[in-house]
Amino acid sequence: MNNLSNSTPSNKQPISKKSITFGILVILFGVILLLRNFNLIDPTFKQFIFSWKTLLIAVGIITLTGKDYFSGLMLIAIGTIFHLTSYFAFPINLKLVLWPAAIIILGLAIIFKNKKLPFKPTKMEADSVADYFEDTTIFGGTEKLINNHNFKGAKLTAIFGGSEFNLQQIELSEAGATIDITMVFGGCTLIVPPDWNIHLGVNNIFGGISDKRIPSAIDTTKNVYIKGICAFGGCEIKSF
């Protein structure tokens, strides 16, 4: 809702690297689409570009710029391997080993997750989290009630999965908070206080984010910036 995300120029944040990367990829896609319409590109290249495999690679590149290295590399690897199987003959059928390998890698990533994070959140006790935390959901789902008294933000990733976060017990930091989301064939639900001043800056590819809160008195000192990407997925914001 527009009346829930009004901001003044002083509240605006600088453009993120993820948004810049997304913009560049959109421009390149537009240029290639224009060339295709005038039959100026090779049919093989056309088939390569306009495919779901290339879309996964593009989303992976955008995710990498947001420093979500595991998810980004995984998407790039899946798209690349499926592309290779279309153009080259291998001694084994890579499609038969791709998903088992991805699941094994996912399991290893879960085991060594704390060692791989660019920022290392404190260990969760019950529903308490660090001022800035990360949550990744792949082929699954999660529901969490979050509690923090100086919340600065989070990085939420859902790939072929979904998650729900109840943030109503959170107290924002004086500078507000930034929530970076990456939804790829997945989604999330954020349950937030009705007075949060939410600023939406999410890039959407066949997906989207919606604020379904009932209009009420917005506290302009409680600023929350939600940015990231939704590709064939989405995010819903609501309050009880």
C-alpha positions in Angstrom: 0.0 0.0 0.0 1.4 3.3 -1.0 0.4 5.1 2.2 2.4 2.6 4.2 5.7 3.3 2.4 5.9 7.0 2.1 9.3 8.4 2.8 11.2 11.7 2.8 14.4 12.2 0.8 16.4 12.0 4.1 15.2 8.4 4.6 16.3 7.2 1.2 19.2 4.7 1.1 21.9 4.4 -1.5 21.2 2.0 -4.4 22.5 -1.5 -3.5 24.8 -3.5 -5.6 22.1 -6.1 -6.0 19.8 -3.5 -7.5 22.5 -2.2 -9.9 23.2 -5.7 -11.1 19.5 -6.4 -11.6 19.2 -3.2 -13.6 22.2 -4.0 -15.8 20.8 -7.5 -16.5 17.4 -6.1 -17.4 19.0 -3.6 -19.8 21.0 -6.5 -21.4 17.9 -8.6 -21.8 16.1 -5.6 -23.4 19.0 -5.2 -25.9 19.0 -8.9 -26.8 15.2 -8.9 -27.1 15.4 -6.0 -29.5 18.1 -7.8 -31.6 15.9 -10.9 -31.6 12.9 -9.0 -32.9 15.0 -7.8 -35.9 16.5 -11.4 -36.4 20.0 -10.1 -35.7 21.0 -12.9 -33.4 21.8 -16.6 -34.0 18.9 -19.0 -33.3 21.1 -21.1 -31.1 22.0 -18.1 -29.0 18.4 -17.1 -28.9 17.5 -20.5 -27.4 20.3 -20.2 -24.9 19.2 -16.8 -23.6 15.4 -17.2 -23.5 15.3 -20.2 -21.2 14.6 -21.0 -17.5 18.2 -22.2 -17.2 19.6 -18.8 -18.1 17.1 -17.2 -15.7 18.5 -19.3 -12.9 22.0 -18.1 -13.7 20.9 -14.5 -13.8 19.2 -14.8 -10.4 22.3 -16.5 -9.1 24.5 -13.6 -10.2 22.2 -11.1 -8.5 22.1 -13.2 -5.4 25.9 -13.3 -5.3 26.1 -9.5 -5.4 24.0 -9.5 -2.2 26.8 -11.7 -0.6 24.5 -14.8 -0.4 27.3 -16.9 -1.8 25.9 -20.4 -1.3 22.5 -19.7 -2.8 24.0 -17.7 -5.7 26.5 -20.4 -6.6 24.0 -23.1 -6.3 21.6 -21.4 -8.7 24.4 -20.7 -11.2 25.6 -24.3 -10.9 22.1 -25.8 -11.6 21.5 -23.5 -14.6 25.0 -24.1 -16.0 24.8 -27.9 -15.6 21.4 -28.1 -17.3 22.7 -26.0 -20.1 25.7 -28.3 -20.6 23.5 -31.3 -20.8 21.7 -29.7 -23.7 24.8 -29.1 -25.8 27.3 -31.8 -24.8 27.3 -35.6 -24.5 28.6 -36.8 -21.1 29.5 -40.4 -20.1 26.9 -40.2 -17.4 23.5 -38.5 -17.3 24.2 -35.4 -15.2 20.5 -34.9 -14.7 20.4 -38.1 -12.6 23.1 -36.9 -10.3 22.4 -33.2 -10.1 19.7 -33.1 -7.5 21.3 -35.7 -5.2 24.5 -33.8 -5.4 22.7 -30.5 -4.6 21.1 -32.1 -1.6 24.5 -33.4 -0.4 26.0 -29.9 -0.8 23.1 -28.4 1.0 23.6 -30.8 4.0 27.3 -29.9 4.1 26.4 -26.2 4.0 24.0 -26.6 6.9 26.7 -28.4 9.0 29.3 -25.7 8.3 26.9 -22.8 8.0 28.3 -20.6 10.7 31.8 -20.8 9.2 30.6 -19.6 5.8 28.5 -16.6 6.8 29.9 -13.2 5.8 28.5 -12.1 9.2 28.1 -14.6 12.0 24.9 -14.4 14.0 24.9 -15.4 17.7 23.4 -18.7 18.6 19.6 -18.6 18.8 18.1 -19.3 22.2 14.4 -20.0 21.9 13.2 -17.0 19.8 16.0 -14.6 20.5 18.3 -13.7 17.6 21.3 -11.4 17.0 20.7 -7.8 16.0 21.3 -8.9 12.4 20.6 -12.5 11.5 20.3 -14.8 8.5 17.8 -17.5 7.6 18.0 -19.8 4.5 15.2 -22.2 3.5 15.7 -24.6 0.6 13.2 -27.3 -0.2 11.4 -26.8 3.1 9.7 -24.4 5.4 10.1 -22.7 8.7 8.1 -20.6 11.2 9.8 -18.4 13.8 8.8 -15.9 16.4 11.6 -13.4 16.6 12.6 -11.5 19.7 15.3 -8.7 19.7 15.5 -5.3 21.4 17.9 -3.6 19.0 16.9 -5.1 15.6 19.0 -3.9 12.7 18.0 -6.3 9.9 18.1 -9.7 8.4 18.9 -11.6 5.3 16.2 -14.1 4.3 16.5 -16.6 1.5 13.9 -19.1 0.3 14.5 -21.4 -2.7 11.8 -23.9 -3.5 10.6 -23.3 0.0 8.8 -20.9 2.3 9.1 -19.3 5.7 7.1 -17.2 8.2 8.6 -14.7 10.6 6.6 -13.1 13.4 8.4 -9.8 14.1 5.9 -8.2 16.4 8.0 -8.6 19.5 11.0 -6.8 17.9 12.2 -3.4 18.9 13.9 -1.6 16.1 17.3 0.1 16.5 17.4 3.9 16.4 18.5 3.7 12.7 15.8 1.3 11.8 16.3 -2.0 10.0 17.1 -3.4 6.6 15.7 -6.8 5.5 17.3 -8.3 2.4 15.1 -11.0 0.8 15.9 -13.5 -1.9 12.8 -15.5 -3.0 13.4 -18.0 -5.9 10.4 -20.3 -6.5 9.6 -19.7 -2.9 8.2 -17.1 -0.5 8.0 -15.7 2.9 5.5 -14.0 5.2 6.5 -11.2 7.6 4.1 -10.5 10.5 5.0 -7.0 11.6 3.7 -4.2 13.9 1.1 -2.1 12.2 3.0 1.2 12.9 6.2 0.3 11.1 7.1 2.7 8.3 8.0 0.2 5.6 9.9 1.2 2.4 9.7 -1.4 -0.4 12.6 -1.7 -2.8 12.3 -5.3 -4.1 13.1 -6.3 -7.7 10.5 -8.7 -9.1 10.8 -11.3 -11.9 7.4 -13.0 -12.3 6.9 -12.5 -8.6 6.2 -9.7 -6.1 5.9 -8.4 -2.6 2.7 -7.0 -1.1 1.9 -5.1 2.1 -1.5 -6.3 3.3 -1.6 -4.4 6.6 -4.7 -2.4 7.4 -3.9 1.3 7.2 -3.2 2.8 10.6 -1.1 5.5 12.3 2.4 5.1 10.9 5.4 6.0 13.1 7.8 7.7 10.8 10.7 7.1 13.2 10.3 3.3 12.8 11.8 2.8 9.4 12.2 -0.6 7.9 13.7 -1.1 4.4 12.9 -4.3 2.5 15.0 -4.9 -0.5 16.1 -7.9 -2.6 14.6 -10.0 -5.4 11.6 -12.1 -5.9 11.9 -14.5 -8.9 8.9 -16.8 -9.4 8.2 -16.2 -5.7 7.0 -13.5 -3.4 6.7 -12.0 0.1 3.6 -11.0 2.0 3.6 -8.4 4.8 0.8 -8.4 7.3 -0.1 -7.8 10.9 -2.7 -9.4 13.2 
